[in-house]
Amino acid sequence: MYSDFHFYIDFDWEEALNKPVGDYLKELYQLVELAYQHKASVFYSKERLDEFKEIIEEDINGNFSKSIGNQLDVILENATEKINKSYVFGLSFDADKTTIYPISPVNNVLSVVDKHDKIAILSFSSHINPFLLVESNMIYDRIKCTSIPKREDLVDWVSNIKPRTFNVHPKHGENGKGNQPNASPLLCSKSEAQTLLKTAIPCFLERGKNLYNFDDDKDTYIVFFYEGDNPQNQWHGFHINSAEWNKIPDYIRKYFGK
């Protein structure tokens, strides 16, 4: 369902030096971990990472701590290393005055981006968009991507690309009524469930194709089930009572802090 998403981790040392490096890596880890939970393809630039480590090491007086190295290992655990292969040019469109200008081909995450329809860069800094990826005088592509600085932005980006449609299932009823015996009820309305579905997140690394959200109005979790390949990208769902929160994946409970 999400395998056609391609995320690129950008280790931006300038942003890292604007705050304690531990805080920077913690925030980046949370963002990248959410990408992993979508079971999407996640990549990083070897050159960009090496530059990041070198500059951060210099900034902390040559004592590149073991904890920072461990955090980097965790962030990259499920990512794929890529080597810079292309020249990158920014595009400025203005009718007959359209221009292109080079962006540093070395140590720039854009130079390892491949041509795909659904590309996002996990970064606390923005990137030129669109840009021209040039591999040779005969091979080049205009690429569009989105810079994603926060977990909430990643959730919005995913749900906007593949809009989800909530479907009331007769088994679970609506507004806490009409559910079948022994079936968990949908405690809210269809429109409220639709809103919660838009910002729901997966935990595919632990359990199936479910999506989860925390319904503050009902003070409990709501679980969404995918109804299979269909043009509407349709889901149905129901709420979980607090006694059954142990059925919610650990990652989801940690994410919502419940």
Secondary structure, DSSP 8 states (H G I E B T S, - for coil): --TTEEEEE---HHHHTTS-HHHHHHHHHHHHHHHHHTT-EEEEEHHHHHHHHHHHHHHTTT---HHHHHHHHHHTTT-EEE----EEEEEE--GGG-EEEEE-SSS-GGGG----SEEEEE-SS---SSEEEESSSS-EEEE--EEE-SHHHHHHHHHHHS--EE---TTT-BTTBS--TTS----S-HHHHHHHHHT-EE-TTTSTT-EEEEETTTTEEEEEEE--S-TT-EEEEEE--GGGGGGS-HHHHHHHT-
